[in-house]
Amino acid sequence: MWYLHAQPPLYNLLLGLGLKLFGGQFDAAAYDLQLLLGLALAVALYGAMAAVGVGRWFAAAAAALFSISPAAILFENWLFYEYLVTALLVFAVGAFAHFVRRPSAARASAVFALLATVCYIRASFQLAALVAVLLFMVAAFRSHRRAILLGAAVPILLVVALSAKNWALFGTPETSSWMGMNLMQVTQPGIHGAEEDSLQQRHLIGAVSTVPTFSTLDKYAGVVPLDHRYARIPVLSRATKSTGATNYNNINYVTISSQYLHDFIRIVTHDPGVYFHGVWVGLKMAAYPSPDYAFFVGNGAKMRWWVRGYDGVVLLQPTQHEVGGVRVGTAWGLVAYYVIALVFGAAEMVRVLLRRGGSATLAFTWLVLAYATTVLTLAEIEENQRVRFVGDPLAMILVCAFVVRVAPRLRSLPIRRRNQLTA
């Protein structure tokens, strides 16, 4: 755990403890824990919607609709950190709602502890997320600044400590060393062929950028100088894991990622359109339902009728075609769902900060959703339908609140106009 730089350490620690505790029964134990996590997520989602004024029956129906969605079922049956992160973010909304009802240092600490836990699991959530929430809470609850600062202190220091450890050992001030590789993989598809040759001839990029990101270590031989500082530490020196899979925690990937980041900055400075084209491609992929993901092909096939029915009717995915054995197609309901959530949430944030009413809990939900959507979109191009899932229940909270608060007003507008004409 101490020498893990590729990812934050907590999920790996949990898996390691599970293997030590349950041994040969780990599969069964993990399956039961995933089911319990799904139950907790459904209850927390219901509670969060009830806290922002969504009626009980409406909240229960929405939480149930999310829980039986193909995406939720598939993530629940996949031992991966995405489902845990999704649940923790919903738990954070519930904790924030408790803070709003009775602000205190302990309740503020619960909010920041949950977000810090996410930072220790998901590399996309960095110290910036906690700082953004801290600034929002201090601005929205000025008379409770002391309690907020006290509650935020320890969780923020824990995230700072993890970043400081990585900086001291590996020279990367984030909880993951993959930033350069993540950003370059968004840009790299747009610089092949003549564009790549031109960039190299002008010394804007190095030889490393001609190698596809996340390649096996042997592909970088002669391109990146090998680092032998940690030859006696297996997790940093071995090229593969015990399974034969690539060990992206090898110390050489720190240098590789750093060189990719250097070249990424040069490319964006020279031609930002290359990067933003990659972002656009990723955004279009984010509009696919989560079951349209390569890792779900096997399990998705076992519930094909439910996937197609739910995604077609609920998410309004009218056409589907296969690419490499994976079903793809824009879900227009999902697009509308996120547009409504982000616009309505932004309006609530403005109202809260300007002291014009508004729900602080909805503003907090929007802030977390906006952070997740922005960061995950800007640094991903191949798995956006997967990484987007962590924001789905947050978007559902905002959309349901929108329906309850705004839709009745819109429906009453024609009646008012008719009454005015009659008068």
Secondary structure, DSSP 8 states (H G I E B T S, - for coil): -TT--SS-SHHHHHHHHHHHHHGGGHHHHHHHHHHHHHHHHHHHHHHHHHHTT--HHHHHHHHHHHHTSHHHHHHHTS-SHHHHHHHHHHHHHHHHHHHHHS--HHHHHHHHHHHHHHHTT-TT--HHHHHHHHHHHHHH-GGGHHHHHHHHHHHHHHHHHHHHHHHHHHS--SS-S-HHHHHHHHHGGGG-THHHHHHHHTTSS-GGGGS-TT--GGGGTTTS----TTTT-HHHH-SB-TTS-B-TTSTHHHHHHHHHHHHHHHHHHH-HHHHHHHHHHHHHHHTS-TTSSGGGHHHHHHTHHHHHHHHHHTS-----EEETTEEE---HHHHHHHHHHHHHHHHHHHHHHTTS---HHHHHHHHHHHHHHHHHHHT-SSSHHHHGGGGHHHHHHHHHHHHHHTHHHHHHHHHHHHHHHH-
